[in-house]
Amino acid sequence: MFFKNKYSIDNIRKYIVGFDKKVILRNGKKTVYINFDNAASTPVLLPVLDKVNHFLEWYSSIHRGTGYKSRISTDIYEECRDIVSSFVNCDKNKNAIIFVKNTTEGINKLSYRLNLSYNDIVLTSFMEHHSNDLPWRNKAKLLRIKLLDNGQLDLDDLEYKLRLYQGKVKLVAITGCSNVTGYINDIHFISSIAHSYGAKILVDAAQLVPHRKVNMKGYKDDDYIDFLVFSGHKMYAPFGTGVLIGPKSVFENGDPEYSGGGCVLSVSEDHVYWDSPPEKEEAGTPNVVGAVSLASSIKILEEIGFKNIVNHEKELTKHIFSKLQTFKSLNLYNVKKEISLNNIVGVVPFNDKNISHLLLASLLSYEGGIGVRNGCFCAHPYVHKLLKLTPQEIIKLQQDILFGRLEHIPGLVRVSFGMYNTKSEVNKFIKTLGYIIENKDDILKEYIYNKKTNEYIPKILPEGMFNEFYL
């Protein structure tokens, strides 16, 4: 079904759908779009799209169907579980590989299935994406690991809290890699500590799996990963699929949070007999196409090799750091002397002292055709910490948000790399950024703030600027 020895880090760019797409700038000229927003979603790989299109000729509803296409679709869907299992080195006999919509749904599903109470403690961190924070707030008592001054996790505080609340901490829910700073957490060291105090560990690997190899079995007796979640749309397979992996025993007891067709063995007027996991946790018709796209992407990533991906992204990150540090007006939030490039993925958060993050992101787009992300990246508490906001300032900004006063809300600009990005793209970004900083007073005369959409836009939009695509 899948691929053989065709793709490498040197040629993968030409297999990115839309890599050479041109967009219209404020001056009416066209330029090839640069996507530096990969931490949000990556583009799709052409061979993944081809595999999906080929599979659609055989697509049918899976499980229990006796038709030819149904049998093929069922076999492929289950093969996708095997590919995912092998990818993260988990024991398929002990663990359930559950397909979900995305990482957010996976964490929410787990929060309902752990049978937590308000006497239990879930220990997470200030570094987390909202998806690994909000689902726990109404299920248990939520405590957070402190941060060091450089924005990394304070692992001494982790152990202090585990010791202080020993026996009550049921789960340490931690990100494998920050979507804001790109800091990689030592998930196996954290796992070893958590297990020594009787707690399980969940790793939100949405940002980690496109950049680093994950090993659920660990490297010692006590540093295995109990639960793992990640999404296809961050690893070049944006067809709406994520994965939750965890011990089957957790999902065997109790009712699933969603119920319906496909998750039962038998239903009568008075009784329900649930299927075994993972089927028990996949109510309704599953996203078979999404599973195919995810498995296809995994095979390509493995063929390219994570060592090659890491080395390439480290080169890009080192290059952009060296260039950004020459701008005196910039504040960089993850360039620290003690931070090794081995402990960071290609994510670069920064601010200009004289241009708001909201405005700067728009200028990069309209002046250079460069897509970045700005704001707080669904990790508000973390960004508040990085910006060193006081409690009073946080209260004020929340009031401003509630009353629609959004123009001056604090935030960051974020560049995030994919394996297909290039040094020439970084150089163009640096050139555009330098032009904006140097000529900001003249450029700003050409822009207005749209309060309704909370964005800066050119006063005069070139004809047909956003008419490239219609349904």
N, C-alpha and C positions, 0 to 999 in steps of 0.2 A: 504493500500500500504506500510506503513512504519512499525516501530519497536515498541516493548513494553518492557520496564523494564528488559533489559539484560546487559546494559553496565554501567560501573562505572569507576571512576578515578583509582581504584585499579586494574581493569582487562583490561583496554583499550589497554595496550601495546600489548597484544597477538592478538588484532584485527587490528594491523598495518601491512599492506602488506610489507613484506621484513624486518621486525624488527630483524630477526635473521640471516640476510644474511651475509656471510663471505666474506672478501676481502683479497687480497694478499699484504703483506707488502714488504718492500725493502729486508728484510732478507729471503724472500721466504715463511715465515710462514703465516698462515691464522688466522684472528681474526674477531670477529663479528663487523660489521660496526657500528659506532656511528654517528648519524646524528645530528649535532648541527648547521644546516643551515636552520632552519624552517622558518625564516623571509623571505627567498627567495621563497621557496615552501615547503609545508608539504607533507609527503607521503600520500598515499590513505588509507582510512579505508577499511578493508576487507568487512564489511557489505555494504558499499557504492558500492564497486566493485560487490558484489553479487546482489545488487539491480539493478545496471546497466545491468548486464548480464541477469537477469530475465526480465527486461524491454525490452531488445533487441529482445526478442521473440515476442514482441507486437509492436515494433517500426514501425512507418509509418509517412508519411508526415502529418502535422497537418493542421487544419482549412480548411473548405470547402470540405474535403473528406467525402464521405458517407460510405466508407468501414469500416468494423468492427474494424480493427486495427487503422485506422485513427481516428475513434471516440474515442477509448481508449487513443491513444497518445495525442489527443487534450485535453481530460479531465485531463490527468495527467499533461500536460504542464501548464494548468491553475491552477491546484491544487498547483503546485510548486510556482506560484506567491503568492497564499494565504499563503503558508508556509513561504515564505520570508517576506511577509507583517506582519505576526504575529510575526516573529522572531525579527524584529526591531521596532515593535509597531507603524506602520504607518497607517494612514487612507486610506484604499484602494479606497474609494469613491472619495477622493480628489487627491490622488497621482497615478502616473503611475509607475508601477514596470516593468522596461525595462531590458530585458536580453541582455547583450553585451558579448564581448569576455573576457574582463578583466577590471580592474579598469582604466587602461590607456585609453581604448576606451571609457569608460563611461565619463571620464572627458573631453576628446576631443569632444565627442558628445555634452555635455552640453555647451562647449565653443562656438560651432557653433549655438546653439539653443537659447542663451540668447540675441541675437541681440545687441551685444555690439559694441561700437565705441571707437575711440581713445580719445574721450572726457570723457569716463567712466573710472573708476578706479576699478581694482581688487586688493584686499589686501590679500597677502599671507604671507609666512614667510621664514626665512632662514633655517627653519627646514625641508622644504618640499622635498619629492621625486621629481625627475624631472617630473614625470607624473602630478604633481600638480603645476608645474611652467611653463614648456615649452608651453603647450597648450594655456596659457593666453597671451603670449608675443606678438603675432601678432593679438590679438583681442581687446585689451584695453591697457590702461596705467597700468603697473604692479608695485606695491609698496610692500615692504616687512617689516614685523614686526621684530623689533630688537630682539636680544637674550640677556639674562642675562649672567653673567660671567660663570655660571654653565652649560650653554647650553640650559636652558629652555627659553620659550617665555617670553618676556617683555610685560606683559599685559597693563602696563601703556602706553607703546608706541603704542599698538593697539588702545587704546581709544584716545590717542593724535592724531593719524592719522585719525581716524573716525571723530573726532571733527574738525580737520583742513580742511578736504575735505568733510565735511558734504553735503550730497545730490549728490556727485559725485561717492562715493564708492557704486558700485552696488552689489558687492559680496565680502564676506570674505571667502577665500578658504583655509582651514586649515586641517592639518593632525590630526586624532584622536590620533595617537600614532606614534612616530618616529621609523623608521626602522633602525636607526643608534644607538641611545641611549636608545630606549625603553621608553622614557618619554611620559607619558600620558597627553594630554592637557585637560583642563576642558572645554569640547566642549559646555556644556550648559551655563556656565558663559560667554564664548565667544559669544555664540548665543544671549544671553540677551543683551550684550553690542552692538553687531552688529545691532540687531533689533531696539534698542533705537535710533540709528542714521539712520534708514531707509535702512539698507543694509540687503541682504539675506546672508545665510551661506551655504557653501558646506563643508561637512566633508569627507575627504578621510579616510575611515575606513578599508582599506586593512589590516593594521597591528593590528587594534583594535579588530575586530570582533572575531578572534579566541581566544581572551583572556578576553574580557569583554562584558557584556550585553550592547546593544545599545537601546536607547529609543528615537525614532524620535519625539514623541509627547511632550517630555520634562516633566518637573515637575512643571512648572509655566506657566503663560499665554504667556510669551515672550521668553522662552528658548528652543523652539522646533527647530528641524533641518529641514531646507528647502530642501536640497539636500544631498543624501548619496550615496556613491559608495563603493563597495568592490568586492573581487574576491574569487572564490571557491578554487583556487589552493593554497591559504594560509590557508585554513580551511579544509584540508583533503579531498578535492574533485577536484583533478587536471584533470578535463576533459574539460577545456577551456571555462569556463563561469564566467561572472561577472554580477553585477547588478548596474543599475543607478535608483535611486528613486527620484522623484520630483513632484511638482504640475502638474496636467494634463494641466492646463491653459498655462503653459510655452511651452508645446509641441503641443498645438492645432493649433496655428497660425504659418504661414510660412512653408517652405519646409524642409523636413528632409535632413541632409547632405548626406545620402546615399538613393538612390531610386531604385526601381525595383519591382519584384513580392512580393506580400504579404503585401505591405504597402499602397495599394490603394483600393478605393471602385469602381472606374470606370475610364477608360481611353479611350479617343477617339483620333482622329487625331489631334485635336486642344486643348483638355481640359483634365486636371487631377483632380480628386476628391480624396483627401487623406482619408485614414481610420482614425479612432480616435486613440489616444495614449492608450496603448503602441504599438499596432500593427503598427501604422504609423512609429515608430522608429525602427522596426525590419525587414528591407528589406531582402528579400531572405529567404531561408529555415533556420529556427532557429536551434540552437543547443539544441534539446530536450533532448538528452542524458546528456549534461552538466547540464541542469536545474534539471534533476532527481538526478544527483549526488550531486549537491549543496543542494537541498531540503533534501536528505537523510542524508547528513552530518549535516545539521542544526538540524534535529530531534535527532541525536545521541548526539550532543553537549548539547542540551536542556535536554536530559535524564541524562547525566552525571552531569549536573548542573554547572553553571559558578562559583558559590561559591567554589565548589570543585576544579575546574580547577585553579582558582585564588590562593587558598591556596596551592595547590601542586606546582605551578610554583613559588610562593613566597618562598617556602622552598628551591627549587633548586637554586633560585637566591641568597638568603641569604647564602646558603652553598658555592656556587662558589665565591661569593664576599669575604667571610672570608678566603678562601684558596688563592685566587689570591693576596690578600693584604700582604701575607707573602713573595712574591717574590719582592726583592728590585729593580730588573731591569725592572719591569713592570710599565707602565703608564696606569691608568684606567680612562675612560672618562665619566663615569656616577655614580661613587661612591662618593657622596657628603654628608656631614653631614646633610644638610637640605633636602635631597631627601628621602622621605619615600618609603618603598617597596610597599605601596598602590598606588603610583604614577608612577610606572614603571612596564613594562612587562619583561619577561625573555629574555632580550637582553643585552649582555655584550661586549662592544667594548674596546679593549686594544691594546697596543704595547709593544714590548720589546726594550729597549734602544740599544741593541747590535745585534739584528736580525731583518731584514726588515720584514714588514708584508707579503710581497710576498713570502719570503723564509720560514717564520714561518708557514704559512698556508700549504705549501707543506710538510714541515717536519712533521706536525701533521698528515697529510694524509699517507705519506709513512712509517713513523715510528710507528704510532699508529692506523691507520685506522679510523681517526677522521675527519669528514667533517665539516669544518668551511668556512666562506667567508672572503675575504680580499679585500681591495681597498677602494673605496668611495661610494659604495652601491647605485649608481644612485641618490646620494644626494651630489654632489660635493661642492656646496657653504656651506652646513652645515659642512662637514668634514673640509673644509678650515678654517672655523671659530673655530672648536674644536681644530685644530692643530695650531691655531693662526698664519697662514701664512700671510705674508705681501702681498700687491698688486704686488710688484716686484717678489716675490717668485711664486705667482700664474701665472703671465705672463710667467715666466721661465718654470714652469711645463707644461703649455699648449704648449709652443714651443717644449719641449721635447716630448710630446705626438704626436704632429703633425709630428715630424721628426723621430718617432719610437724609441726614447730613453726612454724605459719604465721601465728599471730595478730598477731605484731609485725614481720612482714617489711616493710621500707621500700617505699614506693611513693607514687603521686600520685593525686589525683582529677582527672578530665579531663571538661570540658564540650566538646562539639564540635557545631557548627551545621550544619544543612542549609539549603537555599535557602527552605524552607517555614517555618522557625522565625520567631518574632515577638518584638517588644520586650515585649509583655505576658507572654510566657512567661519572658523574662529577669527581668522584675519579680517574677513569682511565685517564681522560683528564688531571687532575692535575699531576698525576704521569708521564704521557708522556711529559707534558710541562716541568716539573722539570728535567727529563732526558735530554731533548733537551737543556735546558739552561745550565745545568751543563757540558754537553759533546759536546757543539756546535762545538768546534774546531776540534775534531776528526770526528764528523758526517759530517761536511761541506766538508771534503776531499772526501766524497763519492758522492757528488752532482755536477752537472754542470748547468749553466744557458742556457736555450734555447731561443735565441733572437726571433726566428720566432714565437714561441707560448707564449712568455713572461711568462715562468715558470721555476722553478727549478725542475729537475728530477734526479733520481739516475743515476750514470754513467753506472751501470749495472742493467737492469731491469730483475726481475725474469721471467722465461719462462711462457708465458700464462697470464701475469699480467692483461692485458686488453682484454682478449679473452673470457670473461665469457658470453658475449651475442652478437649475430649477428642477423640481420634480414634475 
